[in-house]
Amino acid sequence: MPIGVRAVQIGDTTLNITNNNDYTDMTALKDGGDNARLRFLIAENINGLATGQTTLYAAQTGKRFMAIHAYALLRTITGAGTVPSIRIGVTATFDGLVPITALTGLTTANNLLALPLVSTLAAISINTNPLKVDVQMAATLYDAYTFDVVVIGMEVDV
């Protein structure tokens, strides 16, 4: 399956789902004013057998992102071995949102693991850098290990 990136915004009475980070049809939440938007960020089918980054949310000019929750969902697994370690952020270290975290216990397909947010969580600037999931240490000995990452949070104007 190809890697897919989606975002969801909940508006007054509608639910808009867009693909490929195309946010041209998004409007502000009525109760959040013109500068707050609830976001469900999803990166699908990340290969846990290889290191590398997957864009979770494209850079948005003049925006910051404040995470509320982050989860990993195991899609496919074959074999046994050591689970991958991931981190989520925007800078070269990719750890501004979720620090390096082993997906310990995520060894059954369709199980969900809550990811820890950094202890001092600030609104991350996504003005010029995309928010990315980084497989910092690949799984070993598995024949297959794919997972999704879901981050729930608020996008606000700078």
Short mmCIF file of the C-alpha atoms (twelve columns), coordinates in Angstrom:
data_MODEL
# 
_entry.id   MODEL 
# 
loop_
_atom_site.group_PDB 
_atom_site.id 
_atom_site.type_symbol 
_atom_site.label_atom_id 
_atom_site.label_alt_id 
_atom_site.label_comp_id 
_atom_site.label_asym_id 
_atom_site.label_seq_id 
_atom_site.Cartn_x 
_atom_site.Cartn_y 
_atom_site.Cartn_z 
_atom_site.pdbx_PDB_model_num 
ATOM 1   C CA . MET A 1   0.000   0.000   0.000  1 
ATOM 2   C CA . PRO A 2   1.252   3.495   -0.706 1 
ATOM 3   C CA . ILE A 3   1.936   5.885   2.121  1 
ATOM 4   C CA . GLY A 4   -0.979  8.275   2.506  1 
ATOM 5   C CA . VAL A 5   -1.213  11.507  4.424  1 
ATOM 6   C CA . ARG A 6   -4.594  12.878  5.451  1 
ATOM 7   C CA . ALA A 7   -5.903  15.622  7.667  1 
ATOM 8   C CA . VAL A 8   -9.370  16.119  9.055  1 
ATOM 9   C CA . GLN A 9   -10.948 19.346  10.238 1 
ATOM 10  C CA . ILE A 10  -14.184 19.470  12.163 1 
ATOM 11  C CA . GLY A 11  -16.145 22.589  11.306 1 
ATOM 12  C CA . ASP A 12  -19.517 23.952  12.508 1 
ATOM 13  C CA . THR A 13  -21.596 21.211  10.950 1 
ATOM 14  C CA . THR A 14  -19.324 19.581  8.406  1 
ATOM 15  C CA . LEU A 15  -16.422 17.178  8.380  1 
ATOM 16  C CA . ASN A 16  -13.910 17.932  5.641  1 
ATOM 17  C CA . ILE A 17  -11.352 15.275  4.725  1 
ATOM 18  C CA . THR A 18  -8.542  16.246  2.414  1 
ATOM 19  C CA . ASN A 19  -5.732  14.192  0.916  1 
ATOM 20  C CA . ASN A 20  -2.119  15.015  0.207  1 
ATOM 21  C CA . ASN A 21  -2.054  18.019  2.528  1 
ATOM 22  C CA . ASP A 22  -4.388  20.076  0.312  1 
ATOM 23  C CA . TYR A 23  -5.993  22.444  2.807  1 
ATOM 24  C CA . THR A 24  -7.509  24.939  0.390  1 
ATOM 25  C CA . ASP A 25  -11.092 24.177  1.496  1 
ATOM 26  C CA . MET A 26  -10.536 24.477  5.256  1 
ATOM 27  C CA . THR A 27  -12.344 27.003  7.436  1 
ATOM 28  C CA . ALA A 28  -11.922 27.949  11.073 1 
ATOM 29  C CA . LEU A 29  -13.911 26.329  13.857 1 
ATOM 30  C CA . LYS A 30  -16.804 28.570  14.821 1 
ATOM 31  C CA . ASP A 31  -16.135 28.316  18.570 1 
ATOM 32  C CA . GLY A 32  -12.358 28.558  18.126 1 
ATOM 33  C CA . GLY A 33  -12.454 31.851  16.321 1 
ATOM 34  C CA . ASP A 34  -10.607 32.501  13.126 1 
ATOM 35  C CA . ASN A 35  -7.270  31.275  14.437 1 
ATOM 36  C CA . ALA A 36  -7.879  27.819  15.960 1 
ATOM 37  C CA . ARG A 37  -8.468  24.607  14.023 1 
ATOM 38  C CA . LEU A 38  -8.728  21.068  15.377 1 
ATOM 39  C CA . ARG A 39  -6.541  18.707  13.345 1 
ATOM 40  C CA . PHE A 40  -6.344  14.928  13.104 1 
ATOM 41  C CA . LEU A 41  -3.019  14.255  11.375 1 
ATOM 42  C CA . ILE A 42  -2.560  10.751  9.948  1 
ATOM 43  C CA . ALA A 43  0.461   9.171   8.273  1 
ATOM 44  C CA . GLU A 44  -0.386  5.698   7.002  1 
ATOM 45  C CA . ASN A 45  1.604   2.547   6.281  1 
ATOM 46  C CA . ILE A 46  4.965   3.687   7.629  1 
ATOM 47  C CA . ASN A 47  7.592   0.994   7.101  1 
ATOM 48  C CA . GLY A 48  9.067   0.156   10.487 1 
ATOM 49  C CA . LEU A 49  11.812  -1.958  8.890  1 
ATOM 50  C CA . ALA A 50  13.648  1.071   7.491  1 
ATOM 51  C CA . THR A 51  14.881  4.342   8.968  1 
ATOM 52  C CA . GLY A 52  13.635  7.565   7.414  1 
ATOM 53  C CA . GLN A 53  11.051  10.330  7.645  1 
ATOM 54  C CA . THR A 54  7.410   10.530  6.613  1 
ATOM 55  C CA . THR A 55  5.684   13.897  6.385  1 
ATOM 56  C CA . LEU A 56  2.757   14.054  8.783  1 
ATOM 57  C CA . TYR A 57  1.737   17.647  8.050  1 
ATOM 58  C CA . ALA A 58  3.068   19.996  5.379  1 
ATOM 59  C CA . ALA A 59  4.481   23.374  6.389  1 
ATOM 60  C CA . GLN A 60  1.718   25.962  6.824  1 
ATOM 61  C CA . THR A 61  2.742   29.611  6.517  1 
ATOM 62  C CA . GLY A 62  2.022   31.606  9.681  1 
ATOM 63  C CA . LYS A 63  0.876   28.577  11.714 1 
ATOM 64  C CA . ARG A 64  1.804   26.747  14.914 1 
ATOM 65  C CA . PHE A 65  0.645   23.294  16.009 1 
ATOM 66  C CA . MET A 66  -0.210  22.284  19.583 1 
ATOM 67  C CA . ALA A 67  -0.532  18.519  20.079 1 
ATOM 68  C CA . ILE A 68  -3.085  17.020  22.450 1 
ATOM 69  C CA . HIS A 69  -2.584  13.273  21.809 1 
ATOM 70  C CA . ALA A 70  -0.376  11.047  19.647 1 
ATOM 71  C CA . TYR A 71  -0.862  7.365   18.805 1 
ATOM 72  C CA . ALA A 72  0.742   4.588   16.774 1 
ATOM 73  C CA . LEU A 73  -1.477  1.897   15.226 1 
ATOM 74  C CA . LEU A 74  0.147   -1.339  14.076 1 
ATOM 75  C CA . ARG A 75  -1.145  -2.360  10.637 1 
ATOM 76  C CA . THR A 76  0.886   -5.414  9.639  1 
ATOM 77  C CA . ILE A 77  3.414   -7.583  11.403 1 
ATOM 78  C CA . THR A 78  5.127   -10.803 10.384 1 
ATOM 79  C CA . GLY A 79  7.766   -12.602 12.400 1 
ATOM 80  C CA . ALA A 80  9.279   -11.650 15.742 1 
ATOM 81  C CA . GLY A 81  12.059  -9.299  16.723 1 
ATOM 82  C CA . THR A 82  12.808  -5.817  18.054 1 
ATOM 83  C CA . VAL A 83  10.227  -3.074  17.471 1 
ATOM 84  C CA . PRO A 84  11.204  0.232   15.834 1 
ATOM 85  C CA . SER A 85  11.802  3.506   17.670 1 
ATOM 86  C CA . ILE A 86  10.203  6.689   16.356 1 
ATOM 87  C CA . ARG A 87  10.114  10.397  17.112 1 
ATOM 88  C CA . ILE A 88  7.937   13.228  15.807 1 
ATOM 89  C CA . GLY A 89  8.877   16.865  15.249 1 
ATOM 90  C CA . VAL A 90  9.920   19.547  12.778 1 
ATOM 91  C CA . THR A 91  13.628  20.167  13.234 1 
ATOM 92  C CA . ALA A 92  16.648  18.073  12.260 1 
ATOM 93  C CA . THR A 93  16.251  16.086  15.484 1 
ATOM 94  C CA . PHE A 94  12.507  15.462  14.869 1 
ATOM 95  C CA . ASP A 95  11.775  15.260  18.605 1 
ATOM 96  C CA . GLY A 96  9.865   18.460  19.364 1 
ATOM 97  C CA . LEU A 97  6.543   16.642  19.739 1 
ATOM 98  C CA . VAL A 98  7.276   12.990  20.611 1 
ATOM 99  C CA . PRO A 99  10.756  12.100  21.908 1 
ATOM 100 C CA . ILE A 100 12.524  8.929   20.737 1 
ATOM 101 C CA . THR A 101 10.096  6.185   21.717 1 
ATOM 102 C CA . ALA A 102 10.324  2.436   21.147 1 
ATOM 103 C CA . LEU A 103 6.994   0.994   20.035 1 
ATOM 104 C CA . THR A 104 7.279   -1.511  22.884 1 
ATOM 105 C CA . GLY A 105 4.217   -3.706  23.219 1 
ATOM 106 C CA . LEU A 106 2.997   -2.911  19.723 1 
ATOM 107 C CA . THR A 107 3.294   -6.471  18.437 1 
ATOM 108 C CA . THR A 108 -0.292  -7.324  17.436 1 
ATOM 109 C CA . ALA A 109 -1.946  -5.960  14.299 1 
ATOM 110 C CA . ASN A 110 -4.645  -3.321  14.905 1 
ATOM 111 C CA . ASN A 111 -3.384  -2.539  18.414 1 
ATOM 112 C CA . LEU A 112 -2.981  1.107   19.378 1 
ATOM 113 C CA . LEU A 113 -0.151  2.586   21.470 1 
ATOM 114 C CA . ALA A 114 -0.392  6.035   23.083 1 
ATOM 115 C CA . LEU A 115 2.826   7.946   22.401 1 
ATOM 116 C CA . PRO A 116 4.328   10.247  25.039 1 
ATOM 117 C CA . LEU A 117 4.442   13.933  24.255 1 
ATOM 118 C CA . VAL A 118 7.546   15.881  25.267 1 
ATOM 119 C CA . SER A 119 7.413   17.056  28.883 1 
ATOM 120 C CA . THR A 120 7.509   20.769  28.029 1 
ATOM 121 C CA . LEU A 121 5.191   21.023  25.079 1 
ATOM 122 C CA . ALA A 122 5.060   24.303  23.219 1 
ATOM 123 C CA . ALA A 123 3.216   25.198  20.068 1 
ATOM 124 C CA . ILE A 124 5.511   23.940  17.324 1 
ATOM 125 C CA . SER A 125 6.191   26.333  14.478 1 
ATOM 126 C CA . ILE A 126 5.168   24.706  11.221 1 
ATOM 127 C CA . ASN A 127 5.676   27.975  9.374  1 
ATOM 128 C CA . THR A 128 8.592   26.747  7.260  1 
ATOM 129 C CA . ASN A 129 9.151   23.111  8.287  1 
ATOM 130 C CA . PRO A 130 6.787   20.172  7.884  1 
ATOM 131 C CA . LEU A 131 5.861   17.994  10.864 1 
ATOM 132 C CA . LYS A 132 7.468   14.572  10.325 1 
ATOM 133 C CA . VAL A 133 7.512   11.077  11.788 1 
ATOM 134 C CA . ASP A 134 11.083  9.760   11.939 1 
ATOM 135 C CA . VAL A 135 11.789  6.039   12.203 1 
ATOM 136 C CA . GLN A 136 14.969  6.609   14.172 1 
ATOM 137 C CA . MET A 137 15.782  2.931   14.740 1 
ATOM 138 C CA . ALA A 138 14.319  0.304   12.422 1 
ATOM 139 C CA . ALA A 139 12.707  -2.892  13.638 1 
ATOM 140 C CA . THR A 140 14.952  -5.938  13.374 1 
ATOM 141 C CA . LEU A 141 14.252  -9.586  12.549 1 
ATOM 142 C CA . TYR A 142 10.643  -8.919  11.479 1 
ATOM 143 C CA . ASP A 143 9.616   -9.789  7.917  1 
ATOM 144 C CA . ALA A 144 6.984   -7.008  7.933  1 
ATOM 145 C CA . TYR A 145 6.153   -4.155  10.330 1 
ATOM 146 C CA . THR A 146 3.956   -1.288  9.129  1 
ATOM 147 C CA . PHE A 147 2.128   1.230   11.277 1 
ATOM 148 C CA . ASP A 148 0.135   4.448   11.176 1 
ATOM 149 C CA . VAL A 149 0.677   7.528   13.315 1 
ATOM 150 C CA . VAL A 150 -2.221  9.730   14.419 1 
ATOM 151 C CA . VAL A 151 -1.690  13.096  16.110 1 
ATOM 152 C CA . ILE A 152 -4.601  15.135  17.404 1 
ATOM 153 C CA . GLY A 153 -4.077  18.812  18.100 1 
ATOM 154 C CA . MET A 154 -4.848  22.442  17.366 1 
ATOM 155 C CA . GLU A 155 -3.431  24.552  14.577 1 
ATOM 156 C CA . VAL A 156 -3.283  28.250  15.472 1 
ATOM 157 C CA . ASP A 157 -2.206  31.405  13.699 1 
ATOM 158 C CA . VAL A 158 1.142   32.868  14.739 1 
# 
